[in-house]
Amino acid sequence: MATVKTTTGEEVAKIAEEIYQKLKGKGGIKRVYCLACGGSKASCYLLENFLQTESKTIFAQSYSANEFVYDTPKGLDGQSVAFAMSMGGSTKETMDAARVAKEHGATVVTLSITPDAAIAKIGDHHVVYSDESTLGFEAINQALLLRFGFEFLRLQEGYEFYDQAVDGYKKLPGLCERVVKLVAARAKRFGVEHKDEPVIYTMTSGPASYAAYMECICMFMEMEWVHSSSIHSGEFFHGPFEVTDQDTPFVMMLGDGPTRPLDERALKFLQRYGKKITVIDAKELGVNTMDGHVTGYYGAILIWIAALEYAKGLAEAKEHPLFMRRYMGKVEY
Ligand SMILES: O=P(O)(O)OC[C@H]1O[C@](O)(CO)[C@@H](O)[C@@H]1O
């Protein structure tokens, strides 16, 4: 089987530079929109979160693609950059959203796992990423998108932690491989212990929020048909904590960014009043071999890689393959 050449971090840097040079004369990059569905939408969150937190000049927002089509933001214009991501490269909602962005004058970057995807024809630039669920850690979409964020910030405002960010980018694939091995036995155990659970909640905050959301809507609900909800650690105390008891399982994700205290507070409560608690901790996954300023972002990716293994463990124990569907691709919707 021919291997697909994925986009490198350096190539992302080149595309980012081209985009910046093009928009510089118009006043620079004003807005970044991420357009996608399901797992692809969740995977945009790191870029959104990074720019929202670190940038003073670039507004960032991700959209479920069809919302962008039906309720297009007024700010979409020639100073906007839209990232339209679809793993398969042909999801209609995402293709339509990319066209809307293009029609409004935005620079459109498309992303998929193949170079010749249908969506690639709509945009100005195309990025090819690897599917991390089949062990392609060199070009994970979340990391490639994050790299765009680092580059835009460096070019437009100056990013004081740029060197650390790029260094972390290089270390990431090795750390992901290490995480898979580290959690292998735990993931199997998680599967066995949770195979008959009707509901499993996920919880975290900050950059890792996408991992909790993806584990919930894609892995547990879509792939394993298990009820779930992803809860923000801060919001936990403003409603959801009332369901805590000794029978209800939670997957608690501890990030390594500034919002970790929120996660620790929620975990402390769960340990006091709950019982079925699985902890995925970015610190333990090895993110502290990187510089402190970027560990929140990369830690989120390591959490996701671990969460993916837990979902595989569940699929194995339930004898319910991850790609079994009842409705998707089978009925009209
Ligand atoms: O990334 P694509 O190819 O646009 O597909 C999106 C679909 O894939 C999933 O992310 C995973 O099956 C779904 O959540 C979503 O409906």
The ligand as a Gaussian input file, in Angstrom:
#p B3LYP/6-31G(d) Opt

LIG

0 1
 O      -14.114000      14.238000       9.268000
 P      -15.174000      13.957000       8.277000
 O      -14.720000      13.010000       7.205000
 O      -15.761000      15.196000       7.699000
 O      -16.329000      13.177000       8.972000
 C      -17.051000      13.691000      10.035000
 C      -17.691000      12.538000      10.747000
 O      -16.676000      11.686000      11.250000
 C      -16.743000      11.618000      12.655000
 O      -15.899000      12.624000      13.168000
 C      -16.292000      10.268000      13.141000
 O      -17.063000       9.257000      12.550000
 C      -18.179000      11.956000      12.953000
 O      -18.289000      12.440000      14.247000
 C      -18.559000      12.938000      11.882000
 O      -19.911000      12.822000      11.539000

